[in-house]
Amino acid sequence: MATSAENMAAGISFDSFRKATDLKKRLWFTLGVLVLFRFLSFVPIPGIDPRSLQQLFDTQRGGVLDFFNTFSGGSLERMSIIALGIMPYITASIVVQLGAALHEPWKQLKKEGEVGRKKLNQYTRYLTVLLTTVQGYVIATGLEGLGANQGIAAVVEPGMTFRIAATISLIGGTLFLMWLGEQITSRGIGNGISLIIMAGIVASMPGLLAQLFESGRSGAVDPLVVVSVILLLVVLVLFICFMERAQRRVLVQYPKRATARGMMQQERSHLPMKVNIAGVIPPIFASSILLMPLTVLQFAGGGADPASDSSDWLITISTFLQRGAPLYLFLYGAGIAFFCFFYASVQFNSEDTSENLKRAGGFVPGIRPGKATEQYFDYLLNRITVIGAAYLVTICLIPEILFSNLDVGSALLGGTSLLIIVNVTVDFVSQVQSHLIAHQYGDLIKKAKLKGGGRRR
């Protein structure tokens, strides 16, 4: 039987959207911030020769830089002020969240509610500045030596002045993106950080698709392969939509209560537990941990002396950790699985859930309230997370393994990009529907108050 909320959702129309002025303001604000993000991706750091940089970047396509460039919406290719994207902030968030789970003083901060959350957010910002400073300086140093073997200079005037200016520009760009993401979350629609990442991927998609179709037309890639790729993308999107809606519904019963007619009625409810409770966070976290060090290694290797020992070991590490390499796939899959279990434990607190049920008088049939219910929820969470982790690892790795030999659309063919786009889109649409339903409920309450006031008069 459909609930009243579901009936409301079914009755949402264009007229209700037109009347939701607050929702329209939020949508326009979100769109404006994303447009600003795209403009920033075309603002280069000072001292860069764009043409030379483009030539150098074209020689390294298909590697980790190409993958990171897709995530940043082409910002790395143009070496814009937001070339590092939001990844340093995500890496800092990982460290702080791990600290809040393992470090006792941070555990206490987490339990302090809004005050503790603000303190942890402040630590995240400080760590973001530190990480961006280190990564920005290494990249600026690597840019000075990038292309020395080919006789191409990406930097107009190398030196300490360029390094300082480039590092400050990258720090400012990343912090500004972080601020924009927070503004979207509070004043717009959806999760700001996820929307910025998705916007970067979507911005690169038309070019990647055009490149794929052009390769099929010119004969560089078998047209049958192109058709198979498109069909696989459609199947992956459908499978992702199915798995993201999959959930384990735990039956919860409440004590019998007397109704208005004097009859005893037992209430039943369901506690939904999503199969992929961690959402898109594990692939993003795992990507940020692998991509940022690899990007720094790539630039550091480009700036090293080719005859030196340091250049040899940098090239060796980069080779072993290239996209599609066995070690890269293993580390990426292990990172996704780890963050699935870690984030699931953060999102779903079995102890709090069981205590809340006990206070409300609810219980799971056949399970004693209290500690037994908590252990049962832990058991269910672990089993569901195994399925969710296997699903995420499969979606992120299998397409990359199948199409690792294709020269075009490598980042687009990766399940990680599709997973982020589908998840963020579904979450965005859900939040829009929630705002529309809340607006309709508000209108109904106003009408009811007006009618009630008229009768009293």
C-alpha positions, 0 to 999 in steps of 0.5 A: 500500500502506497504511503502518503509521501509516495502519493505526494511524489506521484502527484508532483507536477510542473505547476507545483515546481513553478510555485516552489520559489525556494527550490528554484532559488536553490537550483539556480544557485547550484547551477551558477556555482557549477558554471563558475567551477567550469570558468575556473578550469580555464584560468591558468596558473601564472607563468605557464605556456599553454601551447607547450603544456598541451603538447607535453600533455598529449604525449602522456595520454592514457595514463594516470594524468589522463584519468585525473584530468577527466576527474578535474574536468580538464583543469589539469590539462590546462594547469588551471588554478583548480588543477588539483581539484577537490582531491586534497580536501577528500584526502584530508577528510579521509584522514580526519574520519579515520582519526575520529574512529581511532583517536580517542580525543577526536572520538570525544569531539565526534560525540559533542554534536554540532560543536565537535563536528565544526572542530573536526571540519576545521582540522580537515581544512587545515590538513587540506592546506598542508596537503595542497601546499606539498602537492602544489610545490612538487607539481610546480617544481616538476613543471619546470623540468617537464619536457626537457627531453623534448626541448619544450618548456612548459614554464616561461620563467622557471625559478622560485618566484614561479614555484611560490606563485604556482603553489599559492594559486593552487592552494587558493583554487582548492580552498575556493572549490572546497568553499563552493562545495560547502555553499552548494550543500547549505544553500543549494541542492545536493552534496556540493563536493559530489556535484563538483566531481560529477560536473568535472566528469560530465564536462569531459564526456562529450569529448571522450564520446566524440573521440570514441566515435571518430576512432570507430569511423576512421577504423582505428577501433572496430565499429563492433567494439564501439557498439559493444562499449555503448551497450555495456555502458547502458547495461552498467547504468541499469545495473547501478540503478538497480543496486543503488535501490536494493535494500534489506528491510528488517521487520520491526514490531511495536507493542499492542496499543488500544485503538479508538474502538477499544481493539488491540492493534500491533504496529509493524514497521520496516528498518531499511538497510541499503545494500550499498550503504556507503554510496559513492564515497569508497570509489572517490576515497580510493581514487583520491588516495591513488591519484594524487600521489601518482600525479605528484610522482608523474610530475616529479619524474618529469622534472628529474634528471633522466640519468639520475637514480631518482628518475629510475625509481620514480619511473619504476613506481609509476609503471607499476602503479599505472592504470590497468596495471595489476598492482594498481587494480589490486590497490584500488579494489582493496581501497574500495572494499576497505572504505565500504566497511569503514564508511558503513560502520560510520553511517549505520551505528548498530548500538544507537539504532538498537537503543532507539528501538528499545526506547520506542518499545520496538523490537525485531521478532525473535531477537531480544532488545538491547545487546542481542539486537545490536549484535544482530544489526552488526551481523546484517550490516557485515553481510550486506556490506560484503555484497555492497563492496563486491558490487562496487569493486566489480563496477569499478574494475571490470570495465577497466580491465575489459577496455584497458587496451582501448586508446580512447574513452578510457576514463569514460569506460571506467565504472567509477565515472558512471557510478559517480554520475548515477549516484549523484544524479539519483541523490540530486533528483531525490532531494528535488522531490523531497523539497517539492513534497515538503512544499506541497505539505506546507501548502496543505497545512496553510489551507487547513489553517485557513479553513479552520480559522474560517470555521472558528469565526 
